[in-house]
Amino acid sequence: MSERWFEGPLLGFDTETTGVATDRDRIVQAALVSGPHPGVETPRTWLIDPGVPIPPGATRVHGITDERVQADGRAPAEALAEIAAALRGAVDAGVPVVAFRAGFDCTLLSYELERHGIEQPDWARMAIVDPSVLDKRVDRYRKGKRTLGVTAAHYGVPLAEAHSAAGDAAATVALARAIGAMYPEVGGITAQELHASQVRWFAEDAASLEAYFRRKGREEAVDRRWPLCR
C-alpha cells in the first residue's frame, strides 16, 4: 500500500504575532516543523523584531517582549525571506503544509511578505492541512471550545509548549496525523484532494455560522475564504 499523506513528510507552520489583524499586525516568532515520518520532526524557529511595539495583551499570550526582540530578534525581511523560501521548497517537493486555523497564519504571512517585497510561495499549488477545519468536519457536534490546546487534548496529542510557535507547530502536525489516521474521510484521499475539500468545508461552516447569526437577529458576514482571506 502506498504511503498516505499523514504517514509521510509534513511541514508544520505557526506564528506568534503582535495581534489578530492579518493586514496590520506583525509576526514576532515563527516556526516550521518538518520531518519525514511521525515522531522525527525537527523545529526551526525565527524570533523577529517587528519594528513596532508589541502590545501588552499579545505579550501576555506568548511571553515575547519588546526588549527580547530588540536584543535577539532578526530583521523581518531576512527572517521572512527564509520562511517563504522554506514554504516554496515544500510546494516544489509536494510536502503538505500543516497549520491550525491556517487562514490566520497564511494570510498574515502573505501580508508580511508583501510589506517587505518578498516573493510569495505559490499558494495555489500548496496543499494545506488545517486540523481545526478537519476537526469540525469529523466531529461536528462536539460541545466546548476548539482551541489548539483543547483539540489536541481531545485527540490525545501532547502540547508541551503552548503559545510558542515551535510547540504549537509540533502539536499541530501530530494532531493532523492523528485525525488522518482516525478518519478515512480525511486520511484516505490525497493531500491535494483534502485541500480542495477543506476549502469547501470551511465555506460551509461559515455559511452555517451566518445562518445562526441571522436566527439570533444579528446580520454578521463571516468570511468564507480559506486559506487566504484577502
C-alpha positions in Angstrom: 0.0 0.0 0.0 1.4 3.4 -0.9 2.1 5.9 1.9 -0.8 8.1 2.9 -0.3 11.9 3.4 -0.4 11.7 7.2 2.3 8.9 7.2 4.9 10.9 5.3 6.6 14.3 5.3 4.7 17.3 6.6 5.7 20.8 7.3 4.1 22.4 10.3 3.8 26.2 10.4 2.8 28.5 13.2 3.3 32.2 14.2 3.2 34.4 17.3 2.2 37.9 16.5 1.5 41.5 17.7 -2.2 40.9 17.3 -5.0 39.4 15.3 -5.5 41.9 12.4 -3.9 40.0 9.5 -3.4 43.1 7.3 -1.8 45.2 10.0 -0.2 43.1 12.7 3.3 41.6 12.5 5.0 38.3 13.2 7.3 38.2 16.2 8.0 34.5 16.2 7.6 31.8 13.6 8.3 28.1 13.4 8.5 25.4 10.8 8.5 21.8 12.0 9.5 19.2 9.4 10.3 15.6 9.2 9.9 12.5 7.0 7.7 10.5 9.3 5.8 10.7 12.6 8.0 11.2 15.6 11.0 12.5 13.9 10.1 16.2 13.2 12.7 18.9 13.7 11.7 22.5 14.5 13.2 25.7 13.1 12.3 28.9 14.8 12.7 32.6 14.0 12.5 35.4 16.5 11.7 38.6 14.7 11.9 42.3 15.7 8.8 43.6 14.0 9.8 47.2 14.2 6.6 48.2 16.1 5.7 47.9 19.8 4.3 44.5 20.9 1.1 45.2 22.8 0.9 44.1 26.4 -2.1 41.8 25.6 0.0 40.0 23.0 2.9 39.6 25.3 0.6 38.1 27.9 -0.3 35.4 25.4 3.1 34.4 24.1 5.5 36.0 26.6 7.6 37.8 23.9 8.6 41.3 24.9 9.9 44.4 23.0 13.2 44.0 24.9 13.6 40.4 23.8 13.0 41.0 20.1 15.2 44.1 20.1 18.0 42.2 21.7 17.8 38.9 19.9 15.3 39.3 17.1 16.1 39.0 13.4 15.3 41.8 10.9 11.8 41.0 9.4 12.9 41.0 5.7 15.7 38.4 6.4 13.6 36.1 8.5 10.5 36.3 6.3 12.6 35.6 3.2 13.9 32.3 4.8 10.4 31.3 5.8 9.0 32.0 2.4 11.8 30.0 0.8 11.1 27.0 3.0 7.4 27.1 2.1 8.3 27.4 -1.6 10.5 24.3 -1.1 7.6 22.4 0.4 5.4 23.3 -2.6 8.1 22.1 -5.0 8.6 18.9 -3.1 4.9 18.2 -2.8 5.0 18.3 1.0 1.8 19.3 2.7 1.9 22.4 5.0 0.1 22.0 8.3 -1.3 25.0 10.2 -4.0 25.3 12.9 -6.5 27.9 11.7 -4.4 28.3 8.6 -6.5 31.3 7.4 -4.9 33.5 10.1 -1.2 32.4 9.8 -1.2 32.2 6.0 -3.0 35.5 5.5 -0.8 37.4 7.9 2.3 35.9 6.4 1.1 36.9 2.9 0.7 40.5 4.0 4.1 40.5 5.7 5.8 39.2 2.6 4.0 41.9 0.5 5.0 44.5 3.0 8.7 43.6 2.7 8.7 42.9 -1.1 9.4 39.2 -0.7 8.3 36.6 -3.2 5.2 34.8 -2.1 5.1 31.0 -2.0 2.8 29.5 -4.7 -0.4 29.4 -2.6 -2.4 28.0 -5.5 -0.1 24.9 -5.6 0.3 24.5 -1.8 -1.5 21.6 -0.2 -2.5 22.9 3.3 -3.9 20.7 6.1 -5.8 22.6 8.8 -6.7 20.4 11.8 -9.2 23.0 13.0 -11.2 22.5 9.8 -10.8 18.8 9.9 -11.9 18.5 13.5 -15.1 20.5 12.8 -15.8 18.2 9.8 -15.3 14.8 11.6 -16.8 15.8 15.0 -19.3 18.5 14.1 -21.5 18.4 17.2 -18.9 18.2 20.0 -19.6 20.8 22.6 -17.0 23.2 24.0 -14.0 25.2 22.8 -11.9 24.1 19.9 -8.6 25.9 20.6 -5.4 24.1 19.7 -4.9 23.1 23.4 -8.4 21.7 23.8 -8.4 20.0 20.4 -5.0 18.4 21.0 -6.1 17.1 24.3 -9.3 15.6 22.8 -7.2 13.5 20.4 -4.5 12.6 22.9 -1.9 14.8 21.4 0.6 16.4 23.8 1.2 20.2 23.7 4.4 20.8 25.5 5.0 24.5 24.9 1.6 26.2 24.3 1.8 29.6 22.7 5.4 29.1 21.4 5.5 28.8 17.7 7.6 25.6 17.7 5.4 23.9 20.4 2.2 24.8 18.6 3.5 23.8 15.2 4.7 20.4 16.5 1.4 19.7 18.2 -0.5 20.8 15.0 1.5 18.3 12.9 0.8 15.5 15.4 -2.9 16.5 15.5 -3.1 16.3 11.7 -1.6 12.9 11.7 -3.9 11.7 14.4 -7.1 12.9 12.7 -5.9 11.5 9.3 -5.2 8.1 10.9 -8.6 8.1 12.7 -10.9 9.2 9.9 -10.8 7.7 6.4 -12.7 10.7 5.0 -9.7 12.7 5.8 -6.8 10.3 5.6 -8.0 8.2 2.6 -7.6 10.9 0.0 -4.6 12.8 -1.3 -3.3 16.0 0.3 -4.4 18.0 -2.8 -7.9 16.5 -2.7 -8.0 17.2 1.1 -7.0 20.8 0.5 -9.9 21.2 -2.0 -12.3 19.6 0.4 -11.2 21.9 3.2 -11.9 25.0 1.0 -15.5 23.7 0.7 -15.9 22.6 4.3 -14.7 25.9 5.6 -17.1 27.8 3.4 -20.0 25.6 4.5 -19.1 26.2 8.2 -19.0 30.0 7.6 -22.4 29.9 5.9 -23.8 27.9 8.8 -22.5 30.4 11.2 -24.0 33.3 9.3 -27.4 31.5 9.3 -27.1 31.0 13.1 -26.4 34.8 13.5 -29.5 35.6 11.4 -31.6 33.4 13.6 -30.4 35.4 16.6 -31.2 38.7 14.8 -27.6 39.5 14.0 -26.6 40.5 10.5 -22.9 39.5 10.5 -20.9 38.4 7.5 -18.5 35.6 8.0 -15.5 35.3 5.7 -15.8 32.1 3.7 -12.3 32.3 2.1 -9.7 29.7 3.1 -6.7 29.6 3.5 -6.0 33.1 2.2 -8.5 35.7 3.5 -7.6 38.6 1.2 
